[in-house]
C-alpha cells in the first residue's frame, strides 16, 4: 500500500532521511548470539502476527470489493501496464557457487512478465509509485515448495523498483495493516513518542516515490527480500541491458506506461540481465530484516541469466484477461530457492489467502499456466 506523503511535513521527511542514514550505519545483531549465513531466525510469536496480517488483508479486500463491485482486483500491484511474453535464458559456464537450483544447467524457459504499479488503487501513471516486474517461468521441472502446487511447473520471481522494504517484522506488518485499514497509513511511521518513530522504514519509502518511472523497460528491479541459493542466501535483480530507443512521443496521460511498453515492443526486442547477490556477511546483509539494503561493495550482483522480451502485441483481450487472472507468489519456487526472512513468511500466507479469495469472488479457477498456454 502506497502512503500519501503530502500529509507529512517537510522537516519530518528530512529527519527521516538523515536519522535513517545514521541508523543504517549502526550494527544489526540478533538477541542471543551471532548470526549465521543463510539462516532464518523467526520469533516465537510470529505465527500469531502473521495470522492477524492475513485477517486484516482479507478484511480490506472485502471492504474494498463489496458484492456489487466486480471484478475483484489484486490488493497491491493492482494496475498492470502490460503482460509480456519472454524467454529466461540461463547462462552457460557459470562458476560453481552460482550453479544452484534453477541455474545449475544452461537452458531456456518460456515466461510471462507482468509490469505494474504497486498501489492498491488504479491511478494515473503520473502518480509517483513503486513499480513491479513479476516473472513467471514455465516448464521448470522438480517438486515445488507449496504443498498444494508441488507438481506445478512454474517458478516466480517478484521484483520491484526499490532496494528495501518499509516493514521489518510480522508484528510491525500487523500494525501497518491496522493503520492502512483505518485510512491513515502514515501513522505507522509516526506516533506520540518520537523515540519509537520508524524512520529507517520511512526513509526506504521516500526514494521510489521521488523518482517517476517513464519506461518500465528502462527500470532496474530488485527482489528486496532474500532467498535460498543452494546452501547460501541471495537477493535477485533484473537490470535492462541497454537504454533502448526513446518513445516517439512524450509520455503523457493516465496510462502512458502501458502505451510506452506497447510502443517499445512493437519496434524492438528488449533484454534484461538477471543477477544474484550472494550473502557474505550475516550482520551487514541480514536475512530477517528487509529494511536493510545489502551492500554491493561487499557482494556485487552477478549475472546468471538473460531475459529476452521479443516483439509482440500486448493489446489483445485474452492477454489482458491473463494479466488479471495470473497469480504470482515467491513461493512458486524450487526448494533450492526457498524464500527467506520475515516478509517472505508473511507473503506465503497472505498471497495465498488473497489470491484464493480474489479468484473465488470472481468465479475464476485458479491454476498455474503451462508452456502450451504461452503460445
BARO-326631 format. One record per atom (N, C-alpha, C, O): x, y, z. Coordinates in steps of 0.2 Angstrom, whole numbers, plus 2048, in hexadecimal, padded with zeros to 3 digits. Each point is the difference from the previous one (the first is absolute). Layout:
N
XYZ...
//
This chain:
375
8047FA8007FC8068008048068008058018047FA8037F78048078007FD8058047FA80180080B8028057FD8058048018077FC8048017FC7F78038068008077FD8058058047FE8018068078017F78058048047FE8078018038048037F87FE7F97FE8078017FE8038068008068027FE7F58037FE8028078068008057FF8028058077FD7F88058008058048067FF8028027FA80080280B8048068008077FE7FD8027FB80180080A7FB8078007FD8057FE8058057FC7FF7FB8078078057FF8058007F98038057FE8017F57FF7FF8007F98028037FB7FA8047FB8027FB8077F88037FC7FB8088018008037FB8007FF80B8018088018008027FC8078067FD7FF7F78038068027FD8068007F87FF8057FD8027F78017FA8007F97FF8067FE7FC8037FB8017FE8097FA8067FE7FB8068018048057FB7FF7FC80A8058078018048007FB8058067FC8017F58038048017FB8058007F97FE8037FC8027F98037F88007F97FE8077FE7FD8027FA80080180B7FD8077FF7FE8057FE8058047FB8007FB8088068047FF8067FF7F98028047FC8027F58027FF7FE7F98028037FB7FC8017FB8027FF8067F78027FB7FC8087FE8018027FB7FE80180A8058077FF8018027FC8068057FE8027F58028028017FC8078007F97FF7FD7FD7FB8077FF8098007F87FF7F97FD8027FD8038048027F87F87F97FD8018027F98038047FC7FD7F98028088027FA8047F97FC8027FB8038008067F78017FA7FC8028017FF8088067FF8027F58028018007FF8088027F98017FC7FB7FE8098038068017FA8028067FC7FC8027FB8018028097FB8057FD7FC8018037FA7FD8047FD8097F97FF8028037FA7FB7FC7FA7FD7FB8028038097F97FC7FD7FA8057FB7FC8068018007F67FB7FD8047FB7FB7FD8017F97FB8037FF80A7FC7FC7FE8017F97FA7FC7FE8007FA8027FB8097FA7FB7FC7FE7FB7FD8047FC7FC7FE8048078097FB7FD8047FB8058028008068007FA7F78027FA8048028008008088027FB8037FB80A8007FF8008077F98038017FF8068037FC7F67FC7F98028017FE8018088027FB8037FB80A7FF7FE8018077FB7FB8027FC7FD7FC80480180A7FB7FB8027F98018007FB7FC7FF80380B8017F98027FF7FE8027F97FB8047FF8097FB7FC7FF8027FA7FA7FE7FC7FC8037FD8027F68057FA7FD7FC7FA8048027FC8017FB80380180B7FA8048028008077FC7FA8027FE80C8018028008067FC7FE7FF7F97FD8047FD8067F78007FE7FF7F97F97FE7FF7FD8037FB8007FA8097F97FE8007FC8078007FB8007FD8078048077FC8078008018047FA7FB8037FE80B7FC7FF8018047FA7FC7FD7FA7FD8047FC8027F58047FC7FD7FB7F88038017FD8017FB8017FF80B7F98028027FF8077FE7FB8027FD80A8028047FF8077FF8008017F87FD8057FE8077F77FF8018017F87F97FE7FD7FE8037FC7FF7F78077FA7FE7FD7FA8058027FC8017FB80580280B7FB8058018008067FC7FA8027FE80C8008008008057FB7FE7FF7F97FC8047FE8057F68007FE7FE7F97F88008007FD8037FC8007FA8097F98008017FD8068007FA8027FE8098038067FD8078018018037F97FB8047FE80B7FC7FE8018037FA7FB7FD7FA7FF8047FC7FF7F68057FC7FD7FB7FA7FD8028007F98017FB80B8017FA7FD8027FD7FC7FA8028017FA7F87FB8077FD7FC7FB7FF8047F98007FD7FB7FE8098067FE8047FA8068027FC8008027FA8067FD8088068037FD8047F97FD8037FD8047FD8037F68047FA7FD8038037F97FD8047FD8097F98018047FB8038048028068018068018007F58048058018058078007FE8027FC7FC80180A8058078007FE8057FF8057FE7FF8068098007F88057FF8058008068067FE8067FE8047F88088008058058068057FF8008058038057F97FA8068047FE8027FE7F97FE7FB7FE80680A7FF8027FF7F97F97FF7FC8007FB7FC7FB8098067FA7FF7FC8008027F97FD7FC7FC8068098028008027F98067FD7FC8068018027F87FB7F98057FD7FC8028057FA7FB8037FD80B7FE8018028047FA8007FB7FA8008037FA8017F78078007FB7FB8027F98028048008057FA7FB7F78037F98028047FE7F97FD8007FB8097FF8068047FF7FA8037F88008017FD8067FF8017F48037F97FF8088018008028047FD8017F78068088018018037F98007FD7FB80080A8057FF8047FA8018058028068038058007FE7F68048058018068057FB7FE8007FA8008068097FE8067FC7FD8057FF8068048058017FD7F58018057FF8058078007FD8017FD7FB8048068088078017FE8037F98007FF7FC8048058037F78057FA8008068028048028068008027F58028078018038008058068048038017F67FC8038008048068057FD8058017FA80080280A8058057FD8057FC7FB8057FA8018008097FB8037FC7FB8047FB8038057FB7FD8018078098037FC8028057FA8037FD7FB8028048048007F57FA8027FD7FC7FB7FD7FB8017FD8087F98027FC7FA7FD7FC7FD8058027FA8037F98097FF7FB7FD8057F98007FE7FD8057FC8007F68057F87FF7FF7FF8017F98027FD7FB7FA8088047FD8027F98068017FB8007FF7FA8068048098058027FC8067FB8008068027FE7F97F88038057FB8008027FE7F98067FF7FF7F68017FC8017FF7F97FE8057FC7FB8038018087FE7F97FE8057FB7F97FE7FE7FF7FA7FF7FD80A7FF7F97FF7FD7FC8067FF8028058017F87FA7FC7FC8057FE7F97FE8027FD7FB7FF80080A8057F97FF8037FB8057FD8028068007F87F87FD7FC8057FE7FD8048078007FD8057FE8097FA7FE8048067FA8057FE8008027FA7FC80080B7FC8058008038058058027FF8057FE8087F98028058047FB8068017FE8027FB7FF7FF80B7FB8058018038068038038008057FD8067F78038068037FA8048037FA8007FD8078038097FA8038038038068058068018007F58028028018058067FE7FD8067FB7FC8008088068067FF7FC8067FA8038047FD7FC8048008097FA7FA8038047FA7FB8008007FC7FB7FD80480A7FA7FC8017FA8037FC7FA7FD8008078087FD7FA8047FC8038017F98068017FF7F57FF7FC8028017F98008088007FB80380180B8007FD8018078008048027FA8037FC7FD7FD80A8028048037FA8077FE8018038008058007FF7F58077FE8008058078028067FF8017F78067FF8038068028028008088048048027F87F88018017FF8088067FD8018017FA7FD8048088078067FD8027FE7F98047FC8008048087FB7FA7FE7F98038067FC8008048017FC7FC7FA8088057FA7FF7FD7FC7FA7FA7FF7FF80A7FE7FD7FE7FC7FA8027F98008057FF8047F87FC7F98017F98018027FD7F97FD8027FB8077F98068017FB7FA7FF7F98038057FD8037F68007FC7FE7F98028017FB7FB7FD8007FA8087FC8078027FB7FB7FE7F98018017FE8067FC7FF7F67FD7F98018037FB7FA7FF8017FA8067FB8088037FB7FC7FC7FA7FF7FC7FE8058047FF7F67FC7FA7FE8047FA7FE8068017FE7F87F98038037FA7FE8067FF8048057FD7FE7FB8058098067FF8047FE7F98047FB7FF80480A7FC7FB7FF7FA8038018008088038048027FB7F78018017FF8077FB8028057FB8047FE8047F98087FB8018058018088028068028017F58018008008078027FE8008087FE7FB80380280B8008008018077F98008027FE7FD8067FD8057F77F98018027FD7F98008007FC7FB7FD80180B7FE7FA8007FA7FE7FB8007FA7FD7FC80B8027FA7FE7FB8028027F97FC7FF7FC80A8038038028017F98077FD7FF8048037FC7FE7F88078077FD7FF8017FE7F98068007FE7F57FE7FF8017FD7F98008067FB8007FE7FA7FF8088088008057FB8068017FD8067FF8037FB8037F68068017FD8028077FF8048027FC7FA8028098018088008058028058007FC8068048097F98048038057FF8087FF8008027FB7FF80180B7FF8078008058048038037FE8057FF8087F88048058037FC8078007FF8027FB80080080B7FD8078018058058028038008057FD8057F68058058017FD8078007FA8017FD8098048067FD8078008058057FF8067FE8017F88087FE8058057FE8038048068028068007FF7F68068038038068047FA8037FF7FA7FF8068088058057FB8027FE7FE8078037FA8027F98098027FE7FE8077F98018017FC8047FD8017F88087F98008027FF8058068058038027F57FF7FF7FF8058067FD7FD8067FE8038048027F67FC7FE7FD8068057FA8028027FD7FC7FF80280B8057FC8027FE7F98028037FB7FE7F88058067FE7FA8037F87FF7FF7FD8047FE8017F68047F97FE7FF7FC8048057FA8027FE8087FF8087FD8058057FF8077FD7FB80380180A7FF7FC8008077FD7FB8007FA7FC8057FF8047F67FD7FB7FF7FA7F98018037FC8037FC8037F98097F98018037FE8078027FA8027FF80B8018047FE8078027FF8047FA7FC8057FF8087FA7FB8008047FA7F97FF7FD7FC8047FE8027F58027F97FF7FD7FA8038047FB8027FD8067FE8097FB8048047FF8077FE7FB80380080B8007FF8008077FE7FD8017F97FD8057FF8057F67FD7FD8017F97F97FF8007FC8047FD8017F78077F97FF8007FC8068037FA8017FF80A8038067FD8068028008067FC7FD8058018077FA7F98008057FB8068058028008067FD8047F88088068058028067FC8008037FF8058007FF7F58067FC8008068038028047FD8037FC80A7FD8068038038018008078058018037F57FD8018018008078047FA8028028008067FF7FB7F58057FB8028078028018037FE8057FF8087F88078028018018058058058018037F58027FF8018058057FB7FF8067FA7FD7FF8078058077FC8008068028058058038057FE7F97FB8088028058058078008028028058028017F57FE8077FF8038058017FA8007FB7FC80380A8038058007FB8067FB8008037FF7FB7FE7FE80B8057FB8007FE7FA7FD8047FB7FF7F58048007FE7FA7FD7FE8017F87FD7FC7FD80480A8007FF8017F98047FB7FC8067FF8027F77FF7F98037FB7FB8048047FB7FD8007FA8088038078038047FB8047FD7FB8008027FA8037F88078047FD7FB7FA7FD7FB8028007FA7F97FE8097FB7FD7FB7FD8057FC7FF7FF7FA8008078097FD8067FC8058027FB7FF8027FA8087FE8088058027FB8007FB7FA8028027FA7FC7F88078007FB7FA7FA8017FC8017FF7FA7FA8058087FA8017FC8018067FC7FD8017FA8078048088018067FC8038007F97FD8027FC8097FB8038038007FA7FC7FE7FA8008037FB7FC7F78057FC7FE7FA7FB8057FF7FD8007FB80080380A7FB8057FF8028077FE7FC8047FE80B7FD8028038067FD8027FF7F98008057FC8007F58028037FF7F97FA7FD7FC7FC7FB8028028097F87FB7FE7FC8027FB7FA8058027FD7F87F88038027FB7FB7FD8037F97FA80180080A7FF7FB7FE8027F97FF7FA7FB7FD8017FB8077FA8078007FA7FB8017FA8058067FF8027F57FC7FE8027FA8048057FC7FE8037FC8037FF8057F68057FC7FD8078038018057FD7FE7FC8098058068038018018018088048058027F97F78028008008078037FA8037FF7FA7FD8058078088037FA8047FB7FE8057FD8048038037F57FE7FC7FE8068047FB8048047FD7FE7F98038098047FC8057FB7FB8037FA8028018087F98027FC7FB8047FE8038077FB7FE8038098067FF8008038078017FB8068048018047F97F97FB8007FB8058057FB7FE8017FF7FA8027FD80A8057FB7FF7FD7F97FE7FA7FF80280A7FD7FB7FD7F97FE8067FB8018068028007F87F88018067FB8008037FF7F97FC8017FB80A7FE8058047FF7FA8047FB8018068008017F77F97FE8047FB8028018008087FB80080480B7FF7FE8018018088018078028018018067FF8047F58018078027FA8038007FA7FE7FF8068098027FA8057FF8028057FB8068017FF7F58017FE8028057FA7FA8057FF7FA7FE8028078077FB7FA8057FE8018007F88057FE7FD7F68048007FF8007F87FF8077FE7FE8048038047FD7F77FF8067FC8007FF7F98037FC7FD7F88087FF8008007F98028077FE7FD8058028087FC7F98028067FE8008017F88037FB7FD7FA80A8018008007F88078007FD8048048037FD7F97F88077FF7FD8028077FD8068028007F58017FD8028077FD7FA8048007FA7FE8018078097FE7FA8048017FA8007FB7FB8018028077FC7F87FB7FF7FB7FE8077FD8028058017F97FA7FA7FE8067FC7FB8048057FC7FE8038058097FC7FB8048037F98007FD8007FF7FA7FB80280A7F98007FE8008057FA8038068017F97F97FA7FF8057FB7FC8068028008057FD7FC7FA8097FC8068028028018088027FB8037FD80B7FF8018018077FB7FC8047FA8017FF8087FB8067FB7FD8047FB8048048028048047F87FC7FA7FB8048047FA7FC8007FF7FA7FD7FC8088087FA7FC8008007FC8068057FE8027F57FF8007FF7FC8068037F97FF8027FD8057FF8017F58027F97FE8068007FC8017FC7FC8048098058058017FB8057FA8018047FE7FB7FD7FF80B8057FA8007FD7FA7FC8057FD7FD7F58028037FD7FB7FB8028027F98027FB7FC7FD80B8028018027F98087FF7FE8027FE7FB80280480A8078007FF8037F97FF8037FE7FC7FA7FD8098027F97FF7FD7FD7FA8047FD7FC7F68058027FE7FD7F98048037FA8017FC7FC80080A8048048037FB8077FD7FF8027FF7FB80180080B8077FE8008007F97FC8047FE7FC7F77FD8078007F97FE7FD7FF7F98007FB7FD7FE80A8007FE8007F98068027FB7FF7FE7FA8068058098068027FB8067FC8028058017FC7FC7FD80A8077FD8027FF7FB8057FB8008048097FB7FC8007FB8068058038068048047FE7FA7FA8088048038058037FA8057FD7FB8008098078028037FB8048028038078018058017FE7F68048028028078057FB8028007FA7FE8058088078057FB8037FC7FE8077FE8058048027F57FD7FD7FD8068067FF8058047FC7FE7FD8068088068008047FE7FE8077FA80080280B7FD8018007FE8078058038048058027FE7F98008098058038048017FB8067FB7FF80480A7FE7FD8017FB8058018038078048058007F97F88058028038078077FE8028017FA80080380A8028067FF8038028028078057FE8037F68068008018028077F98008037FC8057FE8037F78067F97FF8037FE8068057FA80180180A8038017FF8068047FE8067FB7FB8038018097FE7FA7FF8067FC7FB7FE7FA7FD8057FD8027F58027FB7FE7FB7FB7FB8038007FA7FF7FC8088067FC7FC8047FA7FD7FB7FE8037FC8007F78067FB7FC7FD7F98038037FB8007FC80480180A7FA8028037FE8077FF7FA80180180A8037FE7FE8078008008037F88068027FE7F47FE7FF8008037F98008077FF8008037FB80180180B8018078008078027FE8018067FF8037F58018088028008027FE7F97FF7FA7FE80480A7FE8037FF7F98067FC8018058028047FC7F97F98077FC8008058047FC7FF8027FA8077FF8098058047FD8037FD7FA8037FA8007FD8097FA8027FD7FA8088018008037FC7FC8008078088078008018037FA8038057FD7FE7F78008078017FA8037FF7FA7FB8047FB8007F78067FC7FE7FA7FC7FC8037FA7FA8028018097FF7F97FD8037FA7FB7FB7FD8007FA8017FB8087FC7FB7FC7FC8047FD7FA8048037FD7FB7F78028037FC7FA7FB7FD7FC7FB7FD8028068037F77FB7FE7FC8007F87FF8057FD8007F58018007FF7F88007FB7FF7FA8007FA7FE7FD80B7FF7FB7FE7FB7FF8077FC8018058027FC7FA7F87FD8067FC7F97FF7FF7FD7FA8007FF80B8007F98007FE7FF8047FA8028057FF7FB7F77FC7FF8027F97F98027FF7FC7FB80180280B7FE7F98017FF7FF8027F88028067FE7FB7F67FE8008017F97FB8057FE7FC8028048048007F67FA8047FD7FA7FC8017FF7FA7FF7FB80A8037FA7FD8017FB8058008018068017F87F87FF7FB8048017FD7FF8077FE7FA80180180B8037FE7FF8077F88018017FE7FF8057FF8047F57F98038017FA7FB7FF7FB8028008067F78007FB7FC7FE7FC7FF8078038018057F67FE7FA7FC7FF8068027FA8048018008068017FA7F78037FA8038068028048017FD8068038077F88078028047FE8048068037FE8057F88067FA7FF8048067FC7FC8068018018067FB7FA7F77FC7FC8058057FC8048007FE8068057FF7F68067FC8038048048058017FE8058008087F98048058057FC8018078038008057F68007FA7FC8008068007FA8047FF8008068007FA7F77FF7FA8038067FC8027FF7FC8058078057F98067FD8028018028087FE8058028057F68018018018078087FF8018037FB7FE80080A8058078008018017FF8087FD8038048087F97FE8038008078077FE7FF8027FB7FC8028078098077FE8008017F98028057FD7FF7F58008048017F98027FE7FB7FA8007FA8017FF8087F98007FC7FA8087FF7FF8028047FC8017F88078077FF8008027F98017FD7FC8048098037FA8047FA8028038008078018068027FF7F58018038008078078038008028048068027FC7F58068038008008088008058038017F57FF7FE7FF8088007FA8028047FC8047FF8047F88077FB8028058008078028058028027F58017FE8008078038028008077FE7FC8048068097FE8038018077FE8068047FE8057FC8017FB80A7FF8068047F98028027FB7FC7FD8048088077F98028037FB8027FA7FB7FD8008078077FC7FB8037FB7FE7FA7FB7FB8007FE80A7FB8007FE7FB7FC7FC7FB8047FB7FD7FD8058028097FC7FB8047F98038007FB7FD80080480A8017FA8037FF7FD8007F97FA7FE80080A8037FB7FD7FF7F97FE7F97FF7FB8007FC8087FB8067FD7F97FF7F98008027FC7FD7FC80280580A7F98008027FB8057FD7FB7FE7FE8088088027FB8057FD7FF8007F97FA8007FE80B7FE7FE7FF7FF7F97FB7FB7FE7FC8007FC8057FA8087FC7FB7FF7F88018017FC7FF7FC80380580A7FA8018027FC8057FC7FA7FF7FE80A8068007FD8067FB7FF7FD7F97FB8017FD8097FB8017FF7FD7F97FA7FB8007FC8017FB8047FB80A7FA7FC8007FA8038017FB7FF7FC8048078087FA8048017FF8037F97FA8007FE80B8037FF7FE8047FA7FD7FC7FB7FC8017FC8077F98037FE7FB7FA7F97FE8027FC7FF7FC8037FF80A7F97FD8027FB8067FF7FB7FE7FD8068088057FB8057FF7FF8027F97FB8027FE80A7FD7FE7FF8017F97FE7FA7FC7FE8017FA8017FA8097FD7FA7FD8057FD7FB7FE7FD7FB8098038068057FE7FC8047FB8038028018068007F97F68047FB8038078028008038027FB8007FE80B8078018018047FB7FE8007FA8038058077F88047FA7FE8078037FD8008067FD8057F78038068027FD8017FE7F97FD7FB7FD80580A7FF8017FF7F98057FB7FE8057FE8047FB7FF7F68057FC7FD8038037FA7FD8057FD8097F88008038037FA7FB8007FA8008057FC7FB7F68047FB8007FB7FC8078007FE8027FB80080080B7FC8068018038067FD7FD8057FF80A7FB8018038067FE8018017F88028057FE7FC7F67FE8008017F97FB8057FD8008007FA
//
